[in-house]
Amino acid sequence: MSTVLKNFDTWKKFLGERVKHAEKAGFSEDAIANLAYEIGGFLEDKVDPQNDSNRALKELWDVGDESERKAIARLMVKLAKKNA
């Protein structure tokens, strides 16, 4: 996992593949976005960003309120799907 986190393009592709799998398993877009929000919270607490792009996302996450964080999570899902 740490290798995936070091390169932002690899991270987007990794997330995109997971989003595609979730869709195939029948998860709704809202369920995927909610899961992305929960993962964002976990990453905030447990993972030190490994590159400038992830650090910028963490800084945005840190200053955002709940609705803004949910918007970031939805945007990350969209970005990941585009890069799968």
Secondary structure, 3 states (H helix, E strand, C coil): CHHHHHCHHHHHHHHHHHHHHHHHCCCCHHHHHHHHHHHHHHHHHHCCCCCHHHHHHHHHHHHCCHHHHHHHHHHHHHHHHHCC
